[in-house]
Structure formats: C-alpha cells, structure tokens
Amino acid sequence: MTALERRKTGGSLARRIARNMISRSARHFVSALVGFILIPMFTKYLGAAQYGVWVLAQSVVSYLSLLEFGLTTTLTRHLAAAKATGDYDQANRILGQLATMMWGVGFF
C-alpha cells in the first residue's frame, strides 16, 4: 500500500480502529451529557406528569424496536444478493414476505 493509498483509507488498521473507538466513545459521552441536560429542561417545561408520559412513550417505542428481530439486516442482505444475480422476482418475493412479517409484528 502506498503512502497516498494509506492517506485515502485513513492510515493503518490499528490507527483506524483507535480512531473509531475514540469517536464511538465520544458519541456515547455526548449522548449521555445531552440526556442529563435535557431532563431538567423537560421537567421544567412539561411538568412531572407530562414528563412521565414522555418517558413512557419512549420506553414503549424502545421495547417495540426490539421486535424488529434483525429483519432490516436480513432484507438488505437478501435484496443485495437478488440484485447481484439479477433475480428481481426473488427480490420482490423477499420484500413482500418481510413486509408482511413487519406488518404482523406491528399489529401485535
């Protein structure tokens, strides 16, 4: 790998891993900090009762997101494989089946 290629890809593997770990940690830190800042603001402007409803709604959405079961990743993988082989009928069947499954999960 030439120096130019290394610069385009971000350097060595160890350097990229370290940079990604630092950026991920910074993202989590900022997210937690924003959460701590927003809690007093929400309780001040919404009041305790409405803030409780807000937290309950967020909790329900978080729990329902667990019902996704990785279907989006599965859809992406199978659609990419179908597109690579040019089998668009298979892609339509996969999309229809997974859409039906997602609708089914959504109704329960």
Secondary structure in CASP SS format (residue, H / E / C, confidence):
PFRMAT SS
TARGET T0000
AUTHOR 0000-0000-0000
METHOD secondary structure of the structure
MODEL  1
M C 1.00
T C 1.00
A H 1.00
L H 1.00
E H 1.00
R H 1.00
R H 1.00
K H 1.00
T H 1.00
G C 1.00
G C 1.00
S C 1.00
L H 1.00
A H 1.00
R H 1.00
R H 1.00
I H 1.00
A H 1.00
R H 1.00
N H 1.00
M H 1.00
I H 1.00
S H 1.00
R H 1.00
S H 1.00
A H 1.00
R H 1.00
H H 1.00
F H 1.00
V H 1.00
S H 1.00
A H 1.00
L H 1.00
V H 1.00
G H 1.00
F H 1.00
I H 1.00
L H 1.00
I H 1.00
P H 1.00
M H 1.00
F H 1.00
T H 1.00
K H 1.00
Y H 1.00
L H 1.00
G C 1.00
A H 1.00
A H 1.00
Q H 1.00
Y H 1.00
G H 1.00
V H 1.00
W H 1.00
V H 1.00
L H 1.00
A H 1.00
Q H 1.00
S H 1.00
V H 1.00
V H 1.00
S H 1.00
Y H 1.00
L H 1.00
S H 1.00
L H 1.00
L H 1.00
E H 1.00
F C 1.00
G C 1.00
L H 1.00
T H 1.00
T H 1.00
T H 1.00
L H 1.00
T H 1.00
R H 1.00
H H 1.00
L H 1.00
A H 1.00
A H 1.00
A H 1.00
K H 1.00
A H 1.00
T H 1.00
G C 1.00
D C 1.00
Y H 1.00
D H 1.00
Q H 1.00
A H 1.00
N H 1.00
R H 1.00
I H 1.00
L H 1.00
G H 1.00
Q H 1.00
L H 1.00
A H 1.00
T H 1.00
M H 1.00
M H 1.00
W H 1.00
G H 1.00
V H 1.00
G H 1.00
F H 1.00
F C 1.00
END
